[in-house]
Amino acid sequence: MDACLAVPAAPLVSNAAGIARLIPRCSSLPLRVSTVPRWGLSHRDLAREYATAQPSVIRLGVALEKQAGGGQGVRAICCLSALVGAWRYLGGGLLQAPMWPFPIRWDVVHRPEFIKPGTRIVNQWQLGAALTGELHLDPPIKALFVYNCNPVTQSAEQDKIVAGLARSDLFTVVSEQFLTDTADYADIVLPATTQIENWDLMFSWGHTYVTLNQPAIAPVGEAVANAELFRRLAARMGFAEECFGLSDEQLLQQVLDWSAPVMEGIDLELLQRQGYAKLKIAPVPHAEGNFPTPSGKCEFKSTTAIDSNFVLPAFRQGCEAYQPGTPLDPLPNYTPQRESAPSNPELASRYPLSLLSAKPHQFVNSCFANLPKHQKLQGEPKLIINPKDASNRGITEDQSIKVFNDRGAFQVRVHVSDITRPGVVVAPLGYWRKLSLAGNTINAATASTYADMGHAAAVGDCLVEVAAIN
């Protein structure tokens, strides 16, 4: 990885209250948490608090990398822990999805050697452009298989995706538990199992426990798990390789390196009895350095090749082809937004508000957004707008509004509040299109452009205008 630290992207600096929850509670661990109000902390005060209150930790989540300069922003944030020495303390440093300590045998679940040379790769973030012909694919996509995904709701340029899925010459198969917005356009819908019907091994976004998910009930009706679905497809399509004949239990035995030092004392029998087990990882693994870099140090200036911008193969079935390969600055630097007043004044004159998408607390992306209990707890989608921006547009609390740009539009009710600053509006992600006002959701307005590293989605780089609906 060309970042300063080998840390997966998806950063969000936590507030003081969040930091307090993240640091282990023990008498030998001093803890100071700032009680300065959210908007009352200057940059200088924040820097002083972070540097002097040890252990200090930055929670890397999902938000910052979804900007035009998100990758470089992640790199800069990762350097801060080394700058203040936070890595030396128990509970200090960075907290992100600890995927890499788990001894996953990617060669078992990823078989890139099965992908023929020249096979095309299309980023889902550009699915609308791919299906409508804007990418000029030759031949065009004529068949689409969708599982574990609801792109109509979750991908950019929603109107293009809907238009592409509506093509009469596109054969679409969706494996699903519910008739989602995407499943509505399927030629065939295959019933998928739920978590309580599946075997699975899982790692977490926030801890180092390996967890075994055991089925509580047998699959209902004709529902099948992903692995079983692929086994059946492989058999009908004539694939005879041994991996396509492995049962779920055999996959569980092979997907982890059970002999790895971090798995000491952990086996499948223990997980079946207990459900989970903690990896044997040093409590402060980088107290003396030992970073996975060529120098073994946390590198503010990367010593790896600066032309190694890439998409992690772990997130694309192990395939390393069609990588960006664009040069990267060996030092973290600033990449401006593409849609902003300084970078595009003409666009900003028509669409002066920056749109941010927020994940609702009661949904997981678009999961649960169709369930009455979760809908009731979450409430209807609302756009948060600063009182100054609302006043300038004659918008009042709870009014129906239209949010739009050249890509598309969606309708929501409005919440006027100073929790967002002037020039920035916030709307929730995950609501289903067919259950929303006027049939569209926030991704009708988002762009399919990439961020600066790894072809991440620059969903936060989006200018819109807001108008009241009479």
N, C-alpha and C positions, 0 to 999 in steps of 0.2 A: 504494500500500500504506500502511496506517495504522500500520505498525511504524516504529520509529525509523530503521531503515535498510531499504532495499529488498533484504532478504535472505530467500530462501525458508526456510520453517520446517522444522525437523527437527534440533534441537540436542542435542549431547552434548559436555560439556567433557572434553577429552582429559586423560589423566594425563601426568606429566612425560616418561615414556619415549616416549609418542606424539608429544608436542611435538617431541622431538629428531629424530624421523623426518620431521616435516613441514617443518622449516625448511631452506632450501637450505644446502648445505655449501660454504662459500667462506671463504678466509682473512680477508677483510675484514668478515665477519659475526660479531660476538661472540655466543656462545651460553652460557647458563647453565641447567642443568637441575637441578631439585631432586632430591635422592636420599632425601628423607624418606619413610619407609614410608607406604603408602597410607592407613592409618587413624591415622597419627601426626601428620598435618598439621592444625593448627587452622585455623579460618576466618581468624583474624588473620594467621597465617603464610602461608596461601595468598594472601591479598590482598597482603601485602608482597612475596612472591615474584613474583606476576603483575605488579605495578606496577613493580618495579625491574629485573627481568630482561628487557631489551629486546634483540632483538625478542621479543615475546610473542604467542602465537597461540592462539585458541580454535577447536577443531575442532567444528563444528556437524554433528551426525549425525542419527540417528533414535532418539528416545527421549523427550526432555523435552517435546516438543509433544503427546505422547500422554497428557497429564494434563488435569484439569479447568482448570487455569490455565496450560497449556503455552504458549499464544500470548503471554500477557503475560510469561512467563518468558523466552521467546525475545527479546522486545523489551528486557528488562532486560539480558540477556547481551550483546546487540548494542551496548548503550551502553558496556559496559566498555572496549572497544577505544579508543573516543574519550576516555574518562575518563583512561586512562593514556597516551594518545598513541601507541598501537601501530600505527595506520594509517600513521605517518610512516616506518616502517622496512620494508626489504625482508624478507619473511618474517613480518611482523607483521600483526595484525588478526584476521580471521575466515576460516575455510576451510569452505566448504560446497559444495553442488552448483553449479558455476559455469555455470548454464544461461543466464543472461541475456546474457553477452557474445556468445554465438553468434548470428549474424544469421539466425535462423530466420524464414522467411516463413510465419507462422501462417495467413495467409489461404489458403495452398495446401493445408495439411493439415487445417485447420478451416474448415468452411463453415457457420457458425451461421445464415446466411440461409436455409438449407434447412430449418431447424427451424421448424415452423409455430407462430405465437403460441398460447399455451395448452398447448403440449406439456409433459407432466409430467416432472419430474426427481426421481428417487429415488436417494438416496445409498446406495451399496452397503453401507455400514456398517449400514444399516437394512433390508437385503434380507429378513431373516427376518420382521420385522414387516410388510413390504410384501406378501410372498407368503402370509402366514397371515391377512391381513385386519385386522391391528391398526391400520394406517394409514388404514383406511376409504376406500380409493381407489375412485372411482366413474367408470368401471367398474373392476373389479379387473384385475390383470395376468393376461393369459391366454396370453402368449407371451414367451419369454425366449431371448435369444441370448447365449451366453457365449464369449468368446475372451480369450486372454492372462490368464486368471484362474482361480482355484480357490476360489470363495467358501465352499464347505462347510468348508474348512480354514482360510481366511484371514479370514473375516468373523465378527462377533460373534454371540452367541446361536445357537450351532451347531444345537441341537435344533430351533429355529424354522425355520432354513433347510432342514434335512432334511425337516421336516414340510411346508414350502411346496413344495419340489421334488417331493415325493411326491404332490402333488395330481393327481387323474386328469384334471382339466380344464385343466392347464397344459401347453402344448406347449413343450418345451425343446430347443434346438439348441446343441451344444457343439463348437467347433473346437479340437482338441487333438492332442498328440503321444502321450499316454498315457491310459489309462482312469483318470482321477483320481477322487477322491471325488465331484466334481461331475458328471463325465461318466457316472458310474454311473446318474444319474437322467435322462439325456438320452433323448429320443425319437429323435434323430438325432445321431450323432457324425461330424463331418467331419474328415478327416485334415489336420493342419497341418504345415507344414515346420519344420525346425529352423534354427538360425543358420547352419549350414554349407551350407544350400540357398538362402539369401536374399541379396538386395541390401539394404543399409541404410546410413544415415548416422547417426553417433552422437556425442553429447557425453558427458562423463564426470561422475562425482560428485566428482572430486578434482583435475582438471587442465584445461587449456584447449587440448587437442588435439582437432581434428575428425578422426574416424576413419571410413574406408570399410570396410564389411563386404562382401566379395565372395564369391559362392557358390563353394564348393569342388567341389560335385557338383550334378548336376541333381536336382530334386525326386524323391523316391523314390515309386514307385507313383502313387497318385492325390492325394498331398499337394500342397497349394497354399499359397502365402504369403498373408498377410492382404490385401495390396493386390489380388492376383489374385482372391481370394475375393470381395472387394467389387466388383470389376469385373464378375464373372460375375453376382452378385446384382443389381447395378444394371441390367445388360443384360436379365435376365429380368423385372425389375420395371418396365421401361420408362423408366428414367432416361436421358435423352439428353444431359445436360450434358457439356461437353467434358472436365471433370476426371475423369469416370468412364472415359474412354478413354485416359488417360495410362498409358504403360508404366512399369515400374520405373525404367528409365534416364531417362525424361523427368521422372519425379518427383524423381530425384536432382538433375537440373539445375535444377528449379524450387524445391525446398524451402529452399535457402539463397540469400541475397543475395550472390552471388559478387563483386559490385562493392563491397561494404562495405570500409572501411579495414582492419578486422581480418583480412580475407581477402586482403590484398595478397600477390601471388605464389602464391596457392593456387587451383588449379582441379581439375576432376574428373580430368583426365589425370594430374596430379601424384599425386592420391590413389590412382589405379589402379596407378601405379608403386610408390609408397612405402607406401601404406596409411594414412598419417596425416600431419598437419601441424599445427604450433602456430600459434594465432591471434596476430596482431600486437597485443599488448596491453602498455601501459606497465607496467613491473615494479612500480611503486608508484603506482597510479592515484589514490589518495586522499591522497597526501602533503600536498597543499595544500587538501584538502577536495574540492570538486566532486562532492558526493553528489547522487543523483537525488531531492532533496527540494525543496519550494518555495523554501527559503532557500539551498539549495546547501550547507548544513551538516549535520553529523550532529546530528539533533534529539532531545535527551532528551525534550522536550515537542513532540509532533507538531503541525505547523501545518496539516496536512490536516484535512478534515472528520472530526469524531469519530463520525459515524454511518456510516462507510464500511466496517464489517465485511463481508467478502465472501469468496467462494470464487474462487480464481484461475481466470479463464476458460481459461487454458492447460491446465488439468487437467480441463476439462469441455467439450471440443470447441469452445471459443471462446464458448460460451453464457454470457451475463451475466444471464439471467433467474433469478428465484426466489433472489435473494441474501438472506443473513440481514438485512443492513441495521440491525443493532442498534447502539446507541451504544457507543463505546469510550472509555475514559479516555484523554485525550491524553498522560498519563504512564503508564509501566509500573507496574502495581500487582499486588498479590497476590490470587489467586483460590483459595480453599481447595478441597480435594478434596470431592466430594459424598459419597463413601463413606469415612468416617473416624470415629474416636471423637468428635472435637469437633463435626463437622457432623451426624452421625447416630448418636448413642450407642446407640439401640435396635438398629440394624442391626449395629453393631460388637460389641454384647454377644453376638450369635449368630455373627457371622463376624469374628473379631478380627484376622485376618491380611491384610495387603495383598499382592496377587498381582501380580508383574511378569512380563511375557513377554520372553524373550530369544531372539534369532535364533541358531540353531545355526551353527557355523563351516562345516559341510560342506554345508549347504543354502542355496539362495537363495529365501527365503520357503518355499514348498512344493515348489519345483523340486528335483530330484535325490533327494527323500526316499523315492522308490520304488526307487532303484538300489542293488543289493547293495554295491557298493564304497563308496558314500557312507554307507550305513547302517552298515557295518562301522566306518568311520572315526569316525562320529559317536557310535555306540553307542545304546543304548535311551534314551528320554527319562527324565530324573530331575528331581525337584523338590528344590531346595536349601532347607534349613531350618536356622535357627540352633539350636545345641545346647540352649539354654534352652527354646525352643519345642518342640523334639522331646522333651526330658525331661518337660515338663509334660503331654505327650500320650502318653507311653509308647512313643514311636516310636524305632526303632533303625535304624542304617545298612542300606541296601539293602532295607528292608522295603517291601512293597506298601502303598500308601496311597490313600485317596480324597480328592480335593480338590473341595469343593462349596460352593454357595450356592443362593439361590432360583432362579437362572437355569438351573443345570445342574451336572453333575459330570463329572470325568474321573479315570482311574486311572494312576498312574505308580509307579515305585520312588523311594526317597528317598535323598538324599545329605545327611548332617548335617555342616554346616560353618559356621564363623564368618565366612565371606566375605560372608554377608548378615547384617544386624543383626536383633536380636529384633523380632518383629512384621511382618517382611517375608519372603515366600517367593518363589522365582524358578523358573519352569518354561519349557521351550523351546517356541518356536512353529515351525510348519512340518511337523511329523509328520502323516502321512496318517491320517485317521480309521479307515479299514478295516484299517490296519496297526498300530493302537494297542491297548493293553489296554482291554478292555470297550467298544471302539468309539468312544470320544470323545477329543477333544483339548482343549487349554487354552481354545480359544474357546467351549467349552460354558459357561464361567463368565463370560466377559467381557460387558460391557454395551454396548448400541448408542447410548449417550449421546454427545453432542458435547462437544468441548473448548470453550474460551472464544472462539476465533477461527476463522473460515473453515470451520466444520463439520468440523473435524478429529476423528478418532476418539479418544476419551478411554479408550483401552484400558488405561492404567495406573491408572485409577480403579476399583479392583475389590477388594472384600473377600470373603474366603473363610474356611472352616474346613478343617482337615486331620484325618483320622482314620485309624488303622491298620486294615488289612483282615485279619481273623483267618483 
